[in-house]
Amino acid sequence: MLAGIPDLMLPQRSGAYSGLFIEMKQKDNRPTTTQADMLLALRQNNYAAFWCDSFEDAQHLIVNYLKGKIDDNRNTLP
């Protein structure tokens, strides 16, 4: 695994996005600088890329992504 690569990838187009990437974190943790840089680079290349701190959060994100209802501002990067 390369440093900074998100934990989950959904290679399915939805709306304007080419795919979804999710970095999983434990409660109260945030992405490292390397991970945040990778999420930003993915966003700049037409991917939905976010971090989640629970299964439920990731599940909600994936379902909404597949429905084309993604919130681009759902979390901020460090």
BELVENTA-V520196 format. One record per backbone hydrogen bond with DSSP energy under -1.0 kcal/mol. NH is the residue of the N-H (numbers start at 1). CO is the residue of the C=O. E is the energy in kcal/mol with one decimal. If there is no record, write none. Layout:
nh = [NH:NH]
co = [CO:CO]
e = [E:E]
This chain:
nh = [5:8:10:12:14:17:18:20:21:22:23:25:29:36:37:38:39:40:41:42:43:44:45:46:47:48:50:52:58:59:60:61:62:63:64:65:66:67:68:69:74]
co = [2:22:20:10:17:14:46:10:48:8:50:52:26:32:33:34:35:36:37:38:39:40:42:43:42:19:21:23:54:55:56:57:58:59:60:61:62:63:65:64:71]
e = [-1.6:-2.6:-3.1:-2.2:-1.8:-2.3:-2.8:-2.1:-2.7:-2.4:-2.4:-2.9:-2.3:-2.9:-2.5:-1.9:-2.5:-2.3:-2.4:-2.5:-2.3:-2.3:-1.0:-1.3:-1.8:-2.5:-2.2:-2.4:-2.2:-2.9:-2.5:-2.3:-2.7:-2.5:-2.4:-2.6:-2.5:-1.3:-1.5:-3.1:-1.8]
